[in-house]
Amino acid sequence: MEALSPQKKEPSFFNVFYNSVNMKRVPIFGTSSIRPLKINYLRMNKQLCVLVSLSFAFNFAVSAQLLSGVFAKKYPIGAAVNSFMLKDSSIDSLLRLHFSSLTPDNEMKPEVTEPQEGAFHWKGADAIVAFAQKNHFKVRGHCLVWHQQTPAWFFLEHGKEASKKVLFQHMKEHIFAEMGRYKRKVYAWDVVNEAVSDTGKSIYRTESPWYQIAGKEYIAQAFRYAHKADPKAILFYNDYNVFMPEKRMKVYTMLKELLKEGVPVQGIGIQGHWSLYQPTEKELRETLRLFASLGLKIQITEMDVSLYHWEKNERTMRTGEQIVWNDSIAKVQADRYAMFFHVFNEFPKVISGVTFWGVADNRTWLDHYPIEGRKNYPLLFDTLYREKPAFHAVIESQR
């Protein structure tokens, strides 16, 4: 979808002030221009003091209306992006204004970075990391080991199923290559993604090719390799629907066992793919409290709030199920966002980051999953890049 340009706005006070200080002939405080002719130093010093004072006041007021400003002393506020999005001037502006962390949505996944063994494609990931460094963003890496979006060659040896030894060699070489390339540029990684089963008695996702070859051992091994590749990086296990009691206990049991074994897992990424219906305040609070008890860092890694009930399996759209965005729905969504962030506020010592899975509603994975073509509106900015009620609810949750 082509990006739409945001509505033009009048020059801000900051732009007027900044340009005036730089001796450009623009209005300031009702005068016609800055005229660097006869200089009255006493008067100039008084005016400078006024300008500086107003500048501090203005910057404080502006920061109070920016996500990055409101959360500056708490934790990074991130957005998932791809390298093509960075070429959109409207998205570029929103990122610079409101966010302090970036996560590549797909361009650090194995199918992109190493589609064939030893043939690495870094162009997209490099572009995101370069943008982040230029503009002083942090970067979260996503993700190193997953049962999806991983090329078949990882699990093969001479055309047949690989042995555990060969599988681990493939894993090690990939992790060392990717983490080595972005060492000291990526501060945290989702090392293992979605290894726990949604239902059933087994803790682990037994249909995963990683599990079928190596059993649960592959999880610990991935963290050990990641820690060796970059000892200073913060290493996360990342998963969705962990607010659901059954899955929550599975993830907790797995992490507790890994920690007992001395595996260097340092945090849990809770995918915030939530909705107008789930999780409840009680479910969210209990989830955060449980994982906090393990002494792990917690990050909300993939936040969006869908208008629809959660579904796992893809299907076609049914007649009449497309929701039309309106003020009433916007209010419900804003209330949900407010509740989530109020609960986050209760855990200031353990929550170390929140990342939204996208920037604005014109580009969201939920337009394609689980139902292709069903429009969703899950983020803080609308399809025209304007602030939604949900944006203001998040800001107000920090007052």
C-alpha positions in Angstrom: 0.0 0.0 0.0 1.3 3.4 -0.9 2.1 5.7 2.0 0.0 8.8 2.3 1.5 12.1 3.2 0.6 13.6 6.6 -1.4 16.8 6.6 0.7 20.0 6.5 1.1 21.8 9.7 2.0 25.4 10.6 5.6 25.9 11.7 6.1 25.0 15.3 7.4 27.3 17.9 10.5 25.2 18.1 11.2 25.6 14.3 10.7 29.4 14.6 13.0 29.5 17.6 15.6 27.3 16.1 15.7 29.1 12.8 15.9 32.5 14.6 18.8 31.5 16.7 20.5 30.4 13.5 20.1 34.0 12.2 17.5 33.2 9.6 15.1 36.0 8.8 12.0 34.5 10.3 9.5 36.0 12.8 10.2 35.6 16.5 8.3 37.0 19.4 6.4 39.5 17.3 9.5 41.1 15.7 10.0 41.2 12.0 13.4 39.5 11.9 16.7 39.1 13.6 18.9 42.0 12.5 22.6 41.5 13.4 23.5 45.2 13.2 24.1 47.3 16.3 24.4 45.0 19.3 23.1 45.9 22.7 24.8 43.1 24.7 22.8 43.7 27.9 19.5 43.5 26.0 20.8 40.5 24.0 21.7 38.6 27.2 18.3 39.3 28.6 16.6 38.1 25.4 18.9 35.1 25.3 17.9 34.1 28.9 14.2 34.4 27.8 14.9 32.3 24.7 16.7 29.6 26.7 14.0 29.5 29.4 11.3 29.3 26.8 13.2 26.7 24.9 13.5 24.5 28.0 9.8 25.0 28.7 8.9 24.2 25.1 11.1 21.1 25.0 9.5 19.8 28.2 6.0 20.4 26.9 6.9 18.7 23.6 8.5 15.7 25.3 5.4 15.3 27.3 3.5 14.6 24.1 6.0 12.3 22.5 6.2 8.5 23.3 10.0 8.7 23.4 9.8 11.7 25.8 7.2 10.2 28.1 9.1 6.9 28.4 12.6 8.3 28.3 13.3 7.5 31.9 11.5 4.2 31.9 12.4 2.0 29.0 12.8 2.1 25.2 9.7 2.4 23.1 10.2 0.5 19.9 8.6 -0.2 16.5 9.0 -3.2 14.2 10.0 -2.0 10.7 11.5 -3.2 7.5 14.1 -1.5 5.4 11.5 -0.3 2.8 9.5 1.5 5.4 12.5 3.6 6.2 12.2 5.2 2.8 8.8 6.5 3.6 9.2 10.1 4.8 6.1 10.0 6.9 7.2 6.8 8.8 10.7 8.3 9.1 9.2 11.3 10.8 7.1 9.3 13.2 10.0 7.1 14.1 12.3 10.0 14.9 9.6 11.8 16.9 8.1 9.0 18.9 10.4 5.9 19.1 13.7 5.0 20.6 14.2 1.4 19.5 13.8 -0.6 16.3 13.1 -4.3 15.6 13.5 -5.7 12.1 10.2 -7.5 11.5 11.6 -10.1 9.1 15.0 -9.0 7.8 17.0 -10.7 10.6 15.1 -14.0 10.3 17.1 -17.0 9.0 15.2 -17.4 5.7 16.2 -13.8 4.8 19.7 -13.6 6.3 20.9 -17.1 5.2 18.6 -18.7 2.6 21.3 -21.0 1.5 24.0 -22.4 3.7 26.8 -19.9 3.9 25.1 -17.4 1.5 24.3 -14.4 3.6 22.0 -11.6 2.7 22.5 -8.6 5.0 21.2 -5.7 3.0 17.9 -5.2 4.7 19.2 -5.7 8.2 22.2 -3.5 7.5 19.9 -0.7 6.4 17.9 -0.8 9.6 20.9 -1.0 11.9 22.6 1.9 10.0 19.4 4.0 10.3 19.2 3.2 14.0 22.9 4.1 14.6 22.6 7.4 12.7 19.5 8.4 14.6 20.5 7.0 18.1 18.0 4.2 18.3 18.5 1.0 20.1 18.0 -2.3 18.1 16.4 -5.6 19.2 17.4 -8.6 17.0 14.5 -10.8 16.0 15.0 -13.8 15.8 17.7 -16.5 15.6 16.0 -19.9 16.2 12.4 -20.5 15.1 10.5 -23.4 13.6 9.0 -21.0 10.9 10.9 -18.8 8.4 13.9 -21.1 8.7 15.3 -22.6 5.4 15.0 -26.4 5.0 18.8 -26.7 4.7 19.2 -26.1 8.4 17.7 -29.5 9.0 19.3 -31.5 6.2 22.6 -33.3 5.8 23.4 -34.6 2.2 19.7 -34.4 1.4 18.5 -36.4 4.4 17.5 -35.4 7.9 20.5 -33.9 9.7 21.9 -35.5 12.9 21.8 -33.5 16.1 25.5 -32.8 15.7 25.1 -31.3 12.2 22.0 -29.4 13.2 23.8 -27.8 16.1 26.7 -26.9 13.8 24.3 -25.2 11.4 22.8 -23.3 14.4 26.2 -22.3 15.8 27.5 -21.0 12.5 24.4 -19.0 11.8 24.2 -17.5 15.3 27.9 -16.6 15.3 27.7 -15.0 11.8 24.6 -12.9 12.5 25.4 -11.8 16.1 29.0 -11.3 15.2 28.0 -8.9 12.4 25.9 -6.8 14.7 27.9 -7.1 17.9 27.6 -4.0 20.0 25.0 -2.7 17.5 22.1 -4.9 18.7 21.6 -4.7 22.4 19.1 -7.6 22.8 18.1 -10.7 20.8 15.1 -12.9 20.7 17.2 -16.0 20.6 14.5 -18.7 20.6 11.0 -17.9 19.4 7.8 -19.8 20.1 9.2 -23.2 21.3 6.3 -23.9 23.7 3.1 -25.7 22.6 -0.2 -23.9 22.8 -2.2 -26.9 24.0 -1.8 -30.5 25.0 0.4 -32.2 27.7 3.8 -31.5 26.1 5.6 -28.4 27.2 7.4 -28.2 23.9 6.2 -27.7 20.3 7.0 -31.2 19.2 6.2 -30.6 15.6 9.1 -28.2 15.3 12.0 -29.7 13.2 14.4 -28.4 15.8 12.6 -30.5 18.5 12.2 -33.5 16.2 16.0 -33.7 15.7 17.4 -32.5 19.0 14.6 -32.6 21.5 14.4 -29.7 24.0 18.2 -29.5 24.1 18.2 -27.2 21.1 16.8 -24.4 23.2 19.6 -24.4 25.8 22.1 -24.8 23.1 20.9 -21.7 21.2 21.3 -19.6 24.3 24.8 -20.9 25.0 25.9 -20.2 21.4 24.3 -16.7 21.5 26.1 -15.8 24.8 29.4 -16.9 23.3 28.8 -14.9 20.2 28.1 -11.7 22.1 28.5 -11.9 25.9 27.1 -8.4 26.4 23.8 -8.9 24.5 20.6 -9.4 26.5 19.1 -12.8 25.5 15.4 -13.3 25.4 13.0 -16.2 25.0 10.0 -14.8 23.0 6.4 -16.2 22.7 2.8 -15.3 22.3 -0.4 -15.9 24.4 1.6 -16.4 27.5 -1.2 -14.7 29.5 -3.3 -17.9 29.0 -2.9 -20.0 32.2 -2.0 -23.3 30.5 0.7 -21.9 28.2 1.9 -19.5 30.9 2.8 -22.3 33.2 4.5 -24.2 30.4 6.7 -21.3 29.6 7.4 -20.7 33.3 8.4 -24.3 33.8 10.7 -24.3 30.8 12.4 -21.0 31.8 12.8 -22.1 35.4 14.5 -25.3 34.3 16.8 -23.4 31.9 17.8 -21.1 34.7 18.4 -24.0 37.1 20.8 -25.5 34.5 22.7 -22.2 34.2 21.6 -21.5 30.7 22.2 -17.8 29.9 18.6 -16.8 29.3 18.1 -13.3 30.7 14.7 -12.2 29.7 11.3 -13.1 28.4 9.7 -11.4 25.5 5.9 -11.3 25.8 4.4 -10.9 22.4 1.6 -8.3 22.9 -0.5 -9.5 20.0 -3.7 -8.8 22.0 -7.2 -7.6 21.3 -10.2 -5.8 22.5 -11.1 -9.0 24.3 -7.9 -10.5 25.8 -6.0 -10.5 28.0 -7.9 -9.3 31.1 -6.3 -7.0 33.6 -6.1 -10.0 36.0 -4.5 -12.3 33.5 -1.9 -9.7 32.5 -1.0 -8.8 36.1 -0.6 -12.5 37.1 1.6 -13.1 34.0 4.0 -10.3 34.7 4.1 -11.2 38.4 4.9 -14.9 37.7 7.8 -14.1 35.3 9.1 -11.4 37.5 9.5 -14.0 40.2 12.2 -15.7 38.1 14.3 -12.6 38.2 14.2 -12.2 34.4 13.8 -9.0 32.4 10.5 -8.6 30.7 9.8 -6.9 27.4 6.6 -6.6 25.5 8.0 -7.4 22.2 5.2 -7.3 19.6 2.4 -5.1 20.7 -0.7 -4.4 18.8 -4.4 -4.5 19.8 -6.6 -6.2 17.3 -10.3 -5.4 16.8 -11.0 -9.1 16.4 -10.9 -12.2 18.6 -7.7 -14.2 18.5 -7.5 -17.0 15.9 -4.4 -19.1 15.2 -5.4 -20.8 11.9 -5.6 -18.9 8.6 -9.0 -18.9 6.9 -11.0 -16.9 4.3 -13.1 -13.9 5.3 -16.7 -14.4 6.1 -19.5 -12.2 4.8 -20.1 -9.2 7.1 -17.2 -9.7 9.5 -15.2 -6.7 8.4 -15.4 -4.1 11.2 -15.8 -0.5 10.2 -13.6 1.8 12.2 -15.5 4.4 14.2 -15.3 6.6 17.3 -16.9 4.0 19.6 -14.3 1.3 18.6 -11.5 3.8 18.9 -12.6 4.5 22.5 -12.7 0.8 23.4 -9.3 0.3 22.0 -7.9 3.3 23.8 -9.3 2.0 27.1 -7.5 -1.3 26.4 -4.2 0.3 25.7 -4.6 2.5 28.9 -5.3 -0.6 31.0 -2.2 -2.5 29.6 0.1 0.4 30.3 -1.3 1.0 33.8 -0.5 -2.6 34.6 3.0 -2.2 33.1 3.5 0.7 35.5 3.2 -1.7 38.4 6.4 -3.5 37.4 9.0 -0.7 36.9 11.9 -2.8 38.0 11.4 -5.7 35.5 9.8 -4.3 32.4 12.7 -3.0 30.3 11.1 -2.3 26.9 7.9 -2.1 24.8 7.9 -2.6 21.1 4.9 -2.1 18.8 4.6 -4.5 15.9 4.4 -1.8 13.3 4.2 2.0 13.1 0.8 3.0 11.7 -2.5 1.2 10.6 -1.7 1.5 6.9 0.9 -1.3 7.3 0.0 -4.1 9.7 0.5 -7.9 9.5 -3.0 -8.2 10.8 -4.4 -7.1 7.4 -3.1 -10.5 6.2 -3.2 -12.8 9.2 -5.2 -14.8 10.1 -7.5 -13.6 7.3 -6.1 -12.1 4.1 -7.7 -8.8 3.2 -9.6 -8.2 6.5 -8.6 -4.7 7.5 -7.5 -4.2 11.1 -6.5 -1.0 13.0 -4.3 -2.2 15.9 -1.6 0.5 16.3 -1.4 4.0 17.8 -1.4 5.9 14.5 -4.1 5.7 11.8 -3.7 5.1 8.1 -2.9 8.8 7.6 -0.2 8.7 10.3 -2.4 10.7 12.7 -2.5 10.1 16.5 -5.4 7.9 17.5 -7.2 8.0 20.8 -5.1 5.0 21.8 -2.0 7.1 21.4 -3.3 9.7 23.8 -4.4 6.9 26.2 -0.8 5.6 26.3 0.5 9.1 27.0 -2.0 9.8 29.7 -1.3 6.4 31.4 2.1 7.9 32.4 0.8 11.1 34.0 
